[in-house]
């Protein structure tokens, strides 16, 4: 089982851990700040170093309760003490981008009552699909104005953990069309943009909407009769 340090502090840039298992060029650690790909957010990258070597972390995946780090070189042996360092520029861009998507989702839900049907992101670029019948350039421009108003509002972004039963008492906590929370998850991580958005979410976020910076809506597409896509980009 891997302790997920990023879930309580998205700003941790480095850490020490013990290698609990080795599988080819993958290592499992007892704790990690590396985010494993999931929920539309790509995995983190960075480096692992130990007393006799160093390797790039090129991919991170979670399998059950264990986080596996794929290395671009020979792995350390099981039992080794390692130091992990994030590619912080990339991580911070993903934090800004993920929070931007929550701002977008919050505005669309608050003002238009539309559920999310899908989404994906990369550093400073993302797309989100909504259960909407109509999509126009005027609508996209209106949404852009509204989401940047929320950035400028400098709303705090908070993380908490709730028992599953208590979490599901919160109306609209699951904002996706399909509930993606497996029954085995008994503690639900909740991300709140104060006064705007509250969602079950496992990803990394900035602490305040002002850190997101200016958001541009750069495209809109119809993906079906009641499925419309908005694409966003963030300034560097």
HELIX and SHEET records of a PDB file:
HELIX    1   1 UNK A    5  UNK A    7  5                                   3    
HELIX    2   2 UNK A   88  UNK A  112  1                                  25    
HELIX    3   3 UNK A  137  UNK A  152  1                                  16    
HELIX    4   4 UNK A  164  UNK A  167  1                                   4    
HELIX    5   5 UNK A  209  UNK A  212  5                                   4    
SHEET    1   A 2 UNK A   3  UNK A   4  0                                        
SHEET    2   A 2 UNK A  31  UNK A  32  1                                        
SHEET    1   B 7 UNK A  14  UNK A  23  0                                        
SHEET    2   B 7 UNK A  26  UNK A  29 -1                                        
SHEET    3   B 7 UNK A  66  UNK A  71 -1                                        
SHEET    4   B 7 UNK A  53  UNK A  63 -1                                        
SHEET    5   B 7 UNK A  46  UNK A  50 -1                                        
SHEET    6   B 7 UNK A  81  UNK A  86 -1                                        
SHEET    7   B 7 UNK A  14  UNK A  23 -1                                        
SHEET    1   C 4 UNK A 116  UNK A 122  0                                        
SHEET    2   C 4 UNK A 125  UNK A 130 -1                                        
SHEET    3   C 4 UNK A 227  UNK A 234 -1                                        
SHEET    4   C 4 UNK A 215  UNK A 224 -1                                        
SHEET    1   D 3 UNK A 157  UNK A 163  0                                        
SHEET    2   D 3 UNK A 187  UNK A 193 -1                                        
SHEET    3   D 3 UNK A 197  UNK A 200 -1                                        
END                                                                             
